[in-house]
């Protein structure tokens, strides 16, 4: 189990498999660490992430279609890194970090602000897990 402290000082424990899957998903994502850092302090709308806007804001490694960005973000929600922002009228088109996401950002920030490149095994495992929705 890996634990993290939330803002209200309650410790949240995550199974090591959960953390490993989330780390792998983050490494394989088309997003830069700067996006996750921004999501730690404010919600980021999909329009700021998709197409050339994502590259201009240093959020993405390459331009992504809105559908491609949405799919990648939804996968990061499913592995526990992100959550959808909610307002008084329901779910919005903006995203924020979860406590697990914050833990990973804190791990990678001292690394020069760079998420390590995924290995070939990471890419294969992430793709299979994502497509088949395997629990590892």
Secondary structure by P-SEA (a helix, b strand, c coil): cbbbbccccbbbbbcaaaaaaaaaaaaaccccaaaaaaaacccccccccccccccccccccccccaaaaaaaaaaaaaaccbbbbbcccccccbbbbcaaaaaaaaaacccccccccccaaaaaaaaaaaaacccc
